[in-house]
Amino acid sequence: MSKKLLALSMIAFAGASLVHAATMTRQEYNDYRGWQLPEGENGNDVGYIIEDRAGKKNTEELDGFVQWLPKDEFLRKFSPAETPQDRVRLEQRELYTKLDALENFLDKGQPSFIDDEQWALLQEQQKHMDAYNDVLVKRITLF
């Protein structure tokens, strides 16, 4: 499959994060990555090539973190993000996870390696993220 065709065939899926994925056998994925299929692995296993655009880029062809998952594992972790409502719900979950981590960090107090200006900016960031989260929750409620 050409790089351009692969990128165009990927659709959004929601799970713990938003990823883009397309069906691909294990052998096709190994071919795509330029790898030999390891001995004992079935190249005909059906699965998904996944691009997590929030992750660290690990291929030249796509912009995010790319991996392959067997079909069963993929379907346990992800479902299609088909509607705008699905995307807003996912966005709110991802934001909430980041906001919760930031609030937990701030609750511990200012560490010595963060200067006063950066600490104030982190507190301002938390306020904006909290307001953004409130807007997303209101939108979800209106669905």
N, C-alpha and C positions, 0 to 999 in steps of 0.2 A: 504494500500500500504506500502511495507517495506521501511525503510529509505534509503537503498541502491538503490532500484528500483526508488524511488522518485528522488534521486540525479542524477541518470543516465538518467531519462526521461526529465529533465529540459533542455531547449534550450535557446539560447541568444535572447533577444529582445532589440531593441533600442528605447529610448524615450529621456527624459531629462537626463537619465543615462542608462548605460547598466545593465540589470537585466537578471536573468535566471528564467524561469517560466515553469509551467506545468499545464494542465487543471485539475481542481478539483472542486467538488461541495462544497457548504458551509458546509454541514454536514461532508464530508470527511476532510475538513480543521479543523473543530472543533474536530473531532476524533483525527486527527494528533496532535493537540495541547493539547489534553486531557481535552477539555472544553465541557460543556453542551451547546447545541444549545439554544440560548436565546428564550424565549417564543415569538411567533409571527413571527419568522424568518423562511423562507422556506429552509429546508435543501437540497432541490433538485436544488436550484439556481446554475447555471453553472458559474464558474469563473476560476480564476488562482491563484495558490500559487506562490508567487514571492519571490525570494531571491536577495537582493541587496548586492553584495559582498563587496561594498565600505561602507556599513552601519554597525552600531554596532550590533554585534551578539546578537540575542535574543532567540535562541533555542540551544539545545545540539546537534541536528542532523546536522544542516547546518552551514556554516561558516559566513554568513552575516545576514542582517536584513530580517526577514521573515514576510510576510503579505499575506492576501487574498484580491483580488479585484473581484467584479462582472465582467462578460465577457464584457459588454458594456463599462464600465469605463476603463477596461484594454485596450481594443482595441482603445479607444480614445487617450490613453496615449502612447501606445507602438506599434511597428511594428517589425517583425522578422529582426534580424541583420544577414542576410543570406550570404552575400558575404564579402570578405576581404575589399572591398571598403566601405561597410556599416560600418564595424568596424573602419576603419580609420577615416571616417567622424564623427562617434560618439566620438572617442578618441580626435579628434581635437576640437569638441564642448565642451567636458568636460574640456580639457586643457585650452581652451579660457576662460571659465567661471572662473576657478581658477586663471588664469593669470590676468584677469580683476580685480578680487577681490584683488589680491596682489598689482597690480599697484595702485588701488584706496587707499589702505592702505598706501603704500609708499608715495603717493602724499600728504598725510596729515602731513608728517614730522615725525621724530623720537619721539615716546612717551617716557616718563620718565621711564616706566617699562621695556624698552628694552635697553640693554647695547650696546656699540659701536660695539663690535664684532658680536653680533647677528644681529644688523642692517646692517652691511656690508655683512653678509651672506645672509640676505633677499634680498639685492640688487643684489648679485651674483646669487641667485636663480632665480630672475626675468629675468636676462639676459639669463640664460640657458633655462628657460621656453619659453622665446620669440624665441630663436633660434630653439627649439624643435617645437614650433608652426609653424614657417616658413617652416620647413621640411615637416610637415604634410600638410600644405596648398599646397606646391609644388607637393606632391604626389597626392593630390586630383585633382589638375589641370591636371595632367598627365592621370587621369582616363579618 
